[in-house]
Amino acid sequence: MKNLIVIKIGGSFFRDSKIETLKKISDIIQESNKKKILIVCGGGSAADLVRNFDKKVNLTDQAAHFAAITAMDLNSYLLSSYFNESSFLTADLELKSRINLFAAQDYYRSFDPLPHSWQVSSDSIALEVAQRLKADKLILLKQRYYNSSERKDRNTAKRTIKADLLAADGLIDSFFSSLYLKDKNQLSALIINANQPIYLQKYFSNKKSVFDIIS
């Protein structure tokens, strides 16, 4: 879909200590002049609860997978209150507003395209829906960049990093690489450290920013 950007907001931004940062991210998205945006929320603390419960009682792969997807929906609904106007992308795949939030559970009732495994996180889920919608770009908002300190982040304009290296560094999930490389019309994917929301703002404004391009 032309002029569509998929933005995945890491679940760690939904913690109490990051609420102000999350509000700034939301304001930047709302004020951007991009035509269509789809936001995919990570599961954050709710997904951690599922993961810890799985360790204790050994959930089935299906139960763990769909419980974690429900955690993504929880954060999508919380985030929706930050926007003046937004819609939810469901299994009908219709983008009803300029800003849309991914309704993961509804989507997965019709599409179940990924393995039921902790190797698959909201990173790969965001990539899969971006590929299905033929988005122009996927932006992963993280707490850091690849193998770098805050000092390096401030002094590095942009780098190109292989997906398998990002997975080995723990920045993306281990399934992402194979899914990304399967895409013959590989969409552009990049990582922005949203602990410094100015990087996202500059990127949207076509100013010199700081980001890692996934290859």
ROKEDO-881670 format. One record per atom (N, C-alpha, C, O): x, y, z; residue number from 0; atom name. Coordinates in steps of 0.02 Angstrom, whole numbers, m for minus. Example, Ala and Ser with C-alpha at 12.3 -4.5 7.8 and 13.67 -1.06 7.14 Angstrom:
REM residues 2
u/v/w/kenu/votor
660/m284/390/0/N
615/m225/390/0/CA
660/m165/390/0/C
712/m166/423/0/O
642/m112/354/1/N
684/m53/357/1/CA
645/2/394/1/C
670/57/402/1/O
END
This chain:
REM residues 215
u/v/w/kenu/votor
42/m59/0/0/N
0/0/0/0/CA
44/62/0/0/C
85/72/45/0/O
35/102/m51/1/N
78/161/m58/1/CA
66/211/m2/1/C
10/219/22/1/O
120/244/18/2/N
116/296/70/2/CA
94/269/138/2/C
64/305/177/2/O
110/206/151/3/N
95/177/217/3/CA
160/163/254/3/C
205/131/227/3/O
163/187/315/4/N
219/172/360/4/CA
192/132/419/4/C
144/152/451/4/O
223/75/433/5/N
207/36/492/5/CA
258/53/546/5/C
318/48/534/5/O
234/73/604/6/N
277/90/661/6/CA
264/41/717/6/C
208/36/742/6/O
316/6/738/7/N
310/m40/795/7/CA
339/m5/856/7/C
398/13/857/7/O
297/6/907/8/N
320/37/969/8/CA
334/m19/1019/8/C
290/m58/1037/8/O
396/m23/1041/9/N
416/m76/1088/9/CA
375/m75/1152/9/C
359/m21/1178/9/O
359/m134/1177/10/N
318/m140/1237/10/CA
350/m107/1298/10/C
314/m89/1345/10/O
415/m100/1298/11/N
449/m69/1355/11/CA
431/4/1364/11/C
443/33/1417/11/O
403/36/1312/12/N
383/106/1317/12/CA
317/114/1356/12/C
296/170/1370/12/O
285/58/1372/13/N
221/61/1408/13/CA
231/52/1483/13/C
183/41/1520/13/O
294/56/1506/14/N
308/53/1578/14/CA
302/123/1608/14/C
308/173/1573/14/O
290/126/1673/15/N
279/190/1707/15/CA
334/241/1694/15/C
320/300/1684/15/O
396/218/1693/16/N
452/264/1686/16/CA
457/294/1615/16/C
495/341/1604/16/O
420/266/1568/17/N
424/288/1498/17/CA
360/321/1473/17/C
354/335/1413/17/O
313/334/1517/18/N
249/361/1495/18/CA
257/429/1460/18/C
225/441/1409/18/O
300/472/1487/19/N
310/538/1456/19/CA
342/531/1388/19/C
325/567/1341/19/O
389/484/1381/20/N
420/471/1316/20/CA
368/445/1267/20/C
367/465/1209/20/O
325/400/1290/21/N
272/373/1246/21/CA
225/428/1223/21/C
204/428/1165/21/O
210/475/1267/22/N
167/532/1247/22/CA
201/574/1194/22/C
169/596/1146/22/O
266/586/1200/23/N
303/625/1150/23/CA
304/588/1083/23/C
295/619/1030/23/O
314/522/1085/24/N
313/482/1023/24/CA
245/489/989/24/C
241/499/928/24/O
192/484/1029/25/N
124/489/1001/25/CA
112/558/971/25/C
80/563/918/25/O
135/610/1004/26/N
127/678/978/26/CA
163/686/911/26/C
137/717/865/26/O
223/658/906/27/N
261/663/844/27/CA
224/627/788/27/C
221/652/732/27/O
197/568/802/28/N
160/531/751/28/CA
99/570/730/28/C
84/575/671/28/O
63/598/778/29/N
2/636/763/29/CA
17/698/722/29/C
m22/717/678/29/O
73/731/736/30/N
90/793/701/30/CA
125/783/634/30/C
135/830/596/30/O
144/720/620/31/N
179/707/557/31/CA
131/717/499/31/C
70/714/506/31/O
161/728/440/32/N
119/738/380/32/CA
116/675/338/32/C
98/678/279/32/O
133/618/368/33/N
130/556/331/33/CA
57/537/319/33/C
15/546/362/33/O
43/511/259/34/N
m26/499/240/34/CA
m60/445/281/34/C
m115/455/306/34/O
m28/387/287/35/N
m57/332/324/35/CA
m5/301/370/35/C
52/290/351/35/O
m25/288/432/36/N
19/257/481/36/CA
m19/201/515/36/C
m76/209/536/36/O
14/144/521/37/N
m12/88/560/37/CA
36/77/618/37/C
95/67/608/37/O
10/78/679/38/N
50/68/739/38/CA
39/m2/766/38/C
m18/m23/778/38/O
93/m38/775/39/N
92/m104/807/39/CA
125/m96/876/39/C
182/m75/880/39/O
89/m114/928/40/N
115/m107/996/40/CA
144/m173/1021/40/C
114/m226/1011/40/O
202/m170/1053/41/N
229/m229/1086/41/CA
188/m245/1148/41/C
148/m204/1171/41/O
197/m304/1175/42/N
157/m326/1232/42/CA
181/m301/1299/42/C
141/m296/1346/42/O
245/m285/1305/43/N
272/m257/1366/43/CA
262/m300/1428/43/C
272/m361/1426/43/O
243/m269/1483/44/N
236/m304/1547/44/CA
184/m359/1544/44/C
192/m411/1576/44/O
131/m348/1506/45/N
79/m400/1500/45/CA
106/m462/1466/45/C
90/m518/1485/45/O
147/m453/1414/46/N
179/m509/1381/46/CA
229/m544/1427/46/C
236/m605/1425/46/O
264/m505/1468/47/N
310/m534/1517/47/CA
272/m578/1567/47/C
297/m630/1588/47/O
212/m557/1585/48/N
171/m597/1630/48/CA
155/m665/1598/48/C
158/m717/1632/48/O
139/m664/1534/49/N
125/m727/1498/49/CA
188/m770/1496/49/C
184/m831/1508/49/O
244/m740/1481/50/N
307/m777/1476/50/CA
325/m810/1544/50/C
345/m868/1546/50/O
317/m773/1598/51/N
332/m799/1664/51/CA
284/m855/1684/51/C
304/m905/1714/51/O
220/m847/1666/52/N
171/m899/1680/52/CA
187/m962/1640/52/C
180/m1017/1665/52/O
208/m953/1579/53/N
227/m1009/1536/53/CA
285/m1049/1568/53/C
285/m1110/1566/53/O
334/m1013/1596/54/N
391/m1046/1627/54/CA
369/m1089/1687/54/C
398/m1141/1701/54/O
317/m1066/1722/55/N
295/m1100/1783/55/CA
250/m1160/1767/55/C
256/m1213/1799/55/O
205/m1152/1718/56/N
155/m1205/1707/56/CA
161/m1239/1639/56/C
124/m1286/1625/56/O
209/m1216/1598/57/N
220/m1246/1532/57/CA
157/m1245/1489/57/C
127/m1297/1474/57/O
137/m1185/1470/58/N
79/m1176/1426/58/CA
89/m1211/1359/58/C
146/m1222/1338/58/O
35/m1227/1325/59/N
42/m1250/1256/59/CA
68/m1192/1214/59/C
59/m1134/1232/59/O
100/m1207/1159/60/N
126/m1155/1115/60/CA
70/m1109/1092/60/C
79/m1048/1087/60/O
12/m1138/1077/61/N
m44/m1097/1053/61/CA
m69/m1050/1107/61/C
m82/m992/1094/61/O
m76/m1076/1168/62/N
m101/m1034/1223/62/CA
m53/m976/1237/62/C
m75/m919/1246/62/O
12/m990/1239/63/N
62/m938/1252/63/CA
61/m886/1196/63/C
65/m826/1209/63/O
57/m909/1134/64/N
59/m864/1076/64/CA
1/m815/1077/64/C
10/m755/1070/64/O
m60/m842/1087/65/N
m118/m799/1083/65/CA
m127/m757/1146/65/C
m157/m703/1142/65/O
m103/m781/1202/66/N
m104/m738/1262/66/CA
m58/m678/1253/66/C
m74/m623/1274/66/O
0/m690/1222/67/N
47/m635/1209/67/CA
19/m585/1159/67/C
30/m525/1164/67/O
m18/m611/1110/68/N
m50/m567/1061/68/CA
m104/m524/1095/68/C
m112/m465/1077/68/O
m139/m553/1142/69/N
m188/m514/1180/69/CA
m154/m457/1218/69/C
m183/m403/1226/69/O
m93/m469/1242/70/N
m55/m417/1276/70/CA
m41/m358/1229/70/C
m42/m300/1251/70/O
m29/m372/1166/71/N
m19/m319/1117/71/CA
m82/m276/1110/71/C
m78/m215/1106/71/O
m140/m309/1109/72/N
m203/m273/1104/72/CA
m214/m227/1163/72/C
m238/m171/1155/72/O
m197/m250/1222/73/N
m204/m209/1282/73/CA
m168/m142/1273/73/C
m197/m90/1287/73/O
m106/m144/1250/74/N
m68/m83/1241/74/CA
m94/m41/1183/74/C
m90/21/1185/74/O
m122/m73/1131/75/N
m152/m35/1076/75/CA
m211/7/1101/75/C
m219/65/1081/75/O
m252/m23/1143/76/N
m309/14/1170/76/CA
m286/71/1216/76/C
m315/125/1215/76/O
m235/58/1256/77/N
m208/111/1299/77/CA
m182/169/1257/77/C
m193/227/1273/77/O
m146/152/1203/78/N
m116/204/1161/78/CA
m168/244/1123/78/C
m157/303/1109/78/O
m225/213/1107/79/N
m275/247/1066/79/CA
m299/312/1098/79/C
m320/358/1062/79/O
m296/316/1164/80/N
m320/377/1198/80/CA
m273/436/1187/80/C
m291/493/1203/80/O
m213/424/1160/81/N
m164/477/1148/81/CA
m178/515/1082/81/C
m147/567/1070/81/O
m223/489/1041/82/N
m234/519/975/82/CA
m303/551/971/82/C
m351/525/999/82/O
m306/608/937/83/N
m370/642/928/83/CA
m418/599/887/83/C
m479/598/900/83/O
m391/566/838/84/N
m432/523/795/84/CA
m389/464/771/84/C
m334/473/747/84/O
m416/404/780/85/N
m380/344/757/85/CA
m431/288/747/85/C
m487/292/771/85/O
m409/236/711/86/N
m451/178/700/86/CA
m409/116/714/86/C
m349/119/723/86/O
m444/59/715/87/N
m409/m5/725/87/CA
m409/m44/660/87/C
m461/m52/628/87/O
m350/m69/642/88/N
m345/m114/585/88/CA
m363/m184/608/88/C
m329/m212/651/88/O
m416/m212/580/89/N
m438/m279/598/89/CA
m426/m326/539/89/C
m388/m310/493/89/O
m457/m384/540/90/N
m446/m434/487/90/CA
m472/m411/419/90/C
m455/m442/368/90/O
m512/m358/417/91/N
m535/m334/351/91/CA
m481/m295/314/91/C
m488/m280/255/91/O
m426/m280/350/92/N
m368/m246/321/92/CA
m383/m177/294/92/C
m349/m153/248/92/O
m434/m144/322/93/N
m452/m77/300/93/CA
m421/m25/347/93/C
m429/m29/408/93/O
m385/22/317/94/N
m357/78/355/94/CA
m407/135/353/94/C
m412/171/304/94/O
m444/143/407/95/N
m502/188/406/95/CA
m483/260/424/95/C
m522/306/410/95/O
m425/270/453/96/N
m403/338/472/96/CA
m332/348/450/96/C
m300/301/425/96/O
m306/408/459/97/N
m235/420/444/97/CA
m192/381/493/97/C
m141/352/474/97/O
m213/380/557/98/N
m177/342/608/98/CA
m219/282/628/98/C
m276/288/648/98/O
m189/224/621/99/N
m223/161/635/99/CA
m183/120/685/99/C
m121/121/683/99/O
m218/85/729/100/N
m185/41/777/100/CA
m202/m31/760/100/C
m258/m47/740/100/O
m153/m74/767/101/N
m159/m144/748/101/CA
m199/m183/800/101/C
m178/m188/858/101/O
m256/m211/780/102/N
m296/m254/824/102/CA
m273/m326/814/102/C
m300/m362/773/102/O
m222/m345/851/103/N
m187/m408/839/103/CA
m232/m469/846/103/C
m229/m514/805/103/O
m274/m470/897/104/N
m315/m529/909/104/CA
m365/m540/853/104/C
m374/m597/830/104/O
m398/m487/831/105/N
m446/m493/775/105/CA
m410/m516/711/105/C
m435/m559/675/105/O
m352/m487/699/106/N
m313/m505/639/106/CA
m295/m579/641/106/C
m301/m615/591/106/O
m273/m603/700/107/N
m251/m672/706/107/CA
m308/m722/708/107/C
m296/m783/704/107/O
m369/m699/715/108/N
m426/m745/709/108/CA
m437/m764/636/108/C
m465/m817/621/108/O
m415/m721/590/109/N
m421/m736/518/109/CA
m355/m757/488/109/C
m354/m801/444/109/O
m301/m727/510/110/N
m234/m743/484/110/CA
m193/m771/542/110/C
m192/m743/596/110/O
m159/m825/529/111/N
m115/m853/581/111/CA
m50/m873/546/111/C
m33/m932/540/111/O
m12/m822/524/112/N
42/m834/476/112/CA
110/m853/505/112/C
156/m871/469/112/O
118/m848/571/113/N
184/m856/601/113/CA
185/m915/651/113/C
133/m934/677/113/O
243/m943/663/114/N
249/m998/711/114/CA
227/m977/781/114/C
235/m919/800/114/O
199/m1023/818/115/N
180/m1011/888/115/CA
241/m1025/931/115/C
251/m1082/953/115/O
281/m975/941/116/N
345/m984/975/116/CA
368/m918/1004/116/C
351/m864/979/116/O
407/m921/1059/117/N
435/m860/1087/117/CA
490/m832/1043/117/C
515/m777/1056/117/O
510/m868/990/118/N
557/m840/941/118/CA
524/m786/899/118/C
557/m746/867/118/O
458/m785/900/119/N
419/m735/864/119/CA
393/m684/914/119/C
355/m700/959/119/O
414/m621/906/120/N
389/m568/949/120/CA
349/m519/906/120/C
336/m531/847/120/O
329/m464/937/121/N
291/m413/900/121/CA
333/m382/844/121/C
304/m350/799/121/O
399/m389/845/122/N
441/m366/789/122/CA
421/m403/725/122/C
407/m372/673/122/O
420/m470/728/123/N
402/m510/670/123/CA
329/m501/651/123/C
311/m503/592/123/O
286/m493/702/124/N
215/m481/688/124/CA
207/m416/649/124/C
168/m413/602/124/O
243/m363/670/125/N
240/m300/634/125/CA
266/m307/563/125/C
238/m279/516/125/O
320/m345/555/126/N
349/m356/488/126/CA
300/m393/444/126/C
291/m374/386/126/O
267/m445/470/127/N
221/m485/430/127/CA
163/m443/405/127/C
144/m447/347/127/O
133/m403/450/128/N
76/m363/428/128/CA
98/m308/380/128/C
61/m289/335/128/O
159/m281/389/129/N
185/m231/342/129/CA
195/m262/273/129/C
180/m230/223/129/O
219/m323/271/130/N
228/m358/207/130/CA
160/m372/175/130/C
152/m363/114/130/O
112/m394/215/131/N
45/m410/188/131/CA
12/m348/158/131/C
m21/m352/106/131/O
21/m291/190/132/N
m9/m229/166/132/CA
34/m194/114/132/C
14/m142/87/132/O
93/m224/100/133/N
140/m193/52/133/CA
157/m121/72/133/C
155/m75/31/133/O
173/m112/135/134/N
191/m46/161/134/CA
257/m23/129/134/C
297/m64/106/134/O
267/42/129/135/N
329/71/104/135/CA
386/61/153/135/C
444/53/134/135/O
369/62/218/136/N
422/64/268/136/CA
398/34/334/136/C
339/38/352/136/O
445/3/370/137/N
433/m21/437/137/CA
484/12/483/137/C
545/7/472/137/O
459/47/534/138/N
503/79/583/138/CA
494/44/650/138/C
439/42/677/138/O
549/17/677/139/N
547/m14/743/139/CA
574/37/794/139/C
632/58/790/139/O
532/57/841/140/N
553/104/893/140/CA
578/64/953/140/C
540/28/985/140/O
642/72/969/141/N
675/33/1021/141/CA
704/80/1074/141/C
700/141/1069/141/O
732/49/1126/142/N
764/87/1180/142/CA
838/100/1166/142/C
870/138/1203/142/O
864/70/1114/143/N
935/78/1098/143/CA
947/59/1025/143/C
901/36/991/143/O
1009/68/1003/144/N
1029/44/937/144/CA
1071/m19/943/144/C
1084/m44/998/144/O
1092/m44/887/145/N
1133/m104/885/145/CA
1200/m94/919/145/C
1239/m50/899/145/O
1214/m133/971/146/N
1281/m137/1001/146/CA
1312/m68/1011/146/C
1370/m57/994/146/O
1273/m22/1039/147/N
1299/46/1043/147/CA
1278/79/1109/147/C
1227/61/1138/147/O
1317/126/1130/148/N
1302/165/1190/148/CA
1265/228/1171/148/C
1259/245/1112/148/O
1240/264/1221/149/N
1207/328/1207/149/CA
1255/376/1173/149/C
1235/414/1128/149/O
1318/375/1193/150/N
1367/421/1163/150/CA
1374/406/1088/150/C
1374/451/1047/150/O
1380/342/1071/151/N
1385/324/1000/151/CA
1322/341/963/151/C
1324/364/906/151/O
1264/331/995/152/N
1200/347/963/152/CA
1199/419/940/152/C
1176/435/885/152/O
1224/463/982/153/N
1221/535/966/153/CA
1268/554/909/153/C
1259/606/877/153/O
1318/512/897/154/N
1369/530/848/154/CA
1368/487/784/154/C
1412/492/742/154/O
1317/447/778/155/N
1311/404/719/155/CA
1249/425/680/155/C
1194/423/707/155/O
1257/444/617/156/N
1200/465/577/156/CA
1157/405/558/156/C
1101/399/581/156/O
1184/362/516/157/N
1147/301/498/157/CA
1195/246/480/157/C
1249/259/452/157/O
1175/185/496/158/N
1215/127/480/158/CA
1170/74/449/158/C
1109/76/459/158/O
1200/28/412/159/N
1162/m29/386/159/CA
1186/m91/422/159/C
1245/m107/421/159/O
1140/m126/455/160/N
1156/m184/496/160/CA
1116/m244/472/160/C
1056/m238/459/160/O
1148/m301/467/161/N
1113/m362/446/161/CA
1065/m385/501/161/C
1079/m378/560/161/O
1008/m411/479/162/N
956/m431/526/162/CA
980/m485/574/162/C
961/m485/633/162/O
1022/m532/550/163/N
1044/m585/595/163/CA
1090/m558/651/163/C
1091/m585/706/163/O
1127/m505/636/164/N
1169/m473/687/164/CA
1125/m438/739/164/C
1141/m438/798/164/O
1071/m407/716/165/N
1025/m373/762/165/CA
992/m424/808/165/C
981/m411/867/165/O
976/m483/780/166/N
945/m536/820/166/CA
995/m563/872/166/C
977/m574/929/166/O
1057/m572/851/167/N
1109/m597/897/167/CA
1121/m546/954/167/C
1140/m566/1009/167/O
1111/m482/939/168/N
1120/m429/989/168/CA
1059/m423/1035/168/C
1059/m385/1083/168/O
1005/m460/1019/169/N
944/m458/1059/169/CA
900/m399/1043/169/C
853/m385/1081/169/O
913/m364/989/170/N
875/m304/972/170/CA
809/m321/936/170/C
760/m286/944/170/O
809/m376/898/171/N
749/m401/866/171/CA
743/m475/880/171/C
791/m506/904/171/O
686/m505/866/172/N
678/m576/879/172/CA
714/m618/826/172/C
731/m593/773/172/O
724/m681/842/173/N
765/m724/799/173/CA
729/m746/736/173/C
762/m770/690/173/O
663/m739/733/174/N
626/m759/673/174/CA
626/m703/620/174/C
616/m717/561/174/O
636/m642/642/175/N
630/m583/598/175/CA
672/m590/535/175/C
649/m575/480/175/O
734/m612/544/176/N
782/m614/488/176/CA
757/m657/430/176/C
759/m636/373/176/O
734/m718/446/177/N
711/m762/392/177/CA
649/m734/357/177/C
643/m740/296/177/O
605/m705/395/178/N
544/m675/365/178/CA
562/m615/322/178/C
534/m606/268/178/O
609/m575/345/179/N
629/m515/309/179/CA
664/m533/243/179/C
651/m502/191/179/O
706/m582/244/180/N
744/m600/185/180/CA
703/m639/134/180/C
722/m644/76/180/O
645/m666/156/181/N
600/m702/110/181/CA
564/m654/63/181/C
541/m673/9/181/O
558/m592/85/182/N
519/m542/48/182/CA
557/m520/m14/182/C
607/m485/m9/182/O
532/m540/m72/183/N
567/m523/m135/183/CA
564/m448/m149/183/C
611/m420/m177/183/O
510/m417/m128/184/N
504/m344/m137/184/CA
520/m310/m70/184/C
481/m269/m46/184/O
575/m328/m41/185/N
594/m310/27/185/CA
579/m237/43/185/C
609/m191/14/185/O
533/m227/91/186/N
518/m159/111/186/CA
577/m131/151/186/C
618/m169/177/186/O
580/m66/155/187/N
633/m34/194/187/CA
615/m38/268/187/C
561/m18/288/187/O
662/m64/308/188/N
651/m70/380/188/CA
708/m38/418/188/C
766/m46/398/188/O
693/m3/471/189/N
745/31/509/189/CA
728/34/583/189/C
670/25/602/189/O
778/47/623/190/N
771/52/696/190/CA
788/124/717/190/C
839/151/697/190/O
745/152/758/191/N
758/219/787/191/CA
754/212/863/191/C
708/182/890/191/O
803/241/897/192/N
803/242/970/192/CA
754/296/993/192/C
770/356/992/192/O
695/275/1013/193/N
643/323/1032/193/CA
649/348/1103/193/C
607/386/1126/193/O
702/327/1139/194/N
717/360/1203/194/CA
733/433/1191/194/C
726/475/1235/194/O
755/448/1130/195/N
766/516/1107/195/CA
715/530/1052/195/C
732/523/993/195/O
653/549/1069/196/N
601/557/1018/196/CA
619/605/961/196/C
590/602/907/196/O
667/649/974/197/N
688/697/922/197/CA
713/662/860/197/C
708/688/804/197/O
741/600/868/198/N
765/563/810/198/CA
707/545/763/198/C
713/549/702/198/O
651/525/793/199/N
591/509/753/199/CA
564/572/721/199/C
544/572/662/199/O
562/626/758/200/N
537/690/732/200/CA
579/713/673/200/C
552/734/622/200/O
644/709/680/201/N
688/730/625/201/CA
680/684/564/201/C
681/708/507/201/O
671/620/576/202/N
662/574/521/202/CA
599/592/481/202/C
599/593/420/202/O
544/605/517/203/N
482/624/484/203/CA
488/691/447/203/C
454/703/397/203/O
531/734/473/204/N
540/800/443/204/CA
593/801/388/204/C
611/854/362/204/O
618/742/371/205/N
671/735/320/205/CA
734/774/338/205/C
770/798/294/205/O
747/778/403/206/N
809/809/426/206/CA
859/754/445/206/C
839/696/453/206/O
922/771/452/207/N
972/722/470/207/CA
955/692/538/207/C
950/728/588/207/O
946/626/539/208/N
927/592/599/208/CA
976/536/615/208/C
1029/531/584/208/O
958/494/662/209/N
1001/438/683/209/CA
959/374/679/209/C
908/369/714/209/O
980/327/639/210/N
942/264/634/210/CA
987/209/604/210/C
1037/222/571/210/O
966/148/618/211/N
999/89/590/211/CA
953/58/537/211/C
895/43/551/211/O
980/50/477/212/N
942/19/423/212/CA
953/m57/426/212/C
1010/m80/433/212/O
899/m95/422/213/N
904/m168/426/213/CA
915/m195/355/213/C
879/m178/309/213/O
965/m238/349/214/N
978/m268/283/214/CA
975/m344/288/214/C
984/m379/238/214/O
END
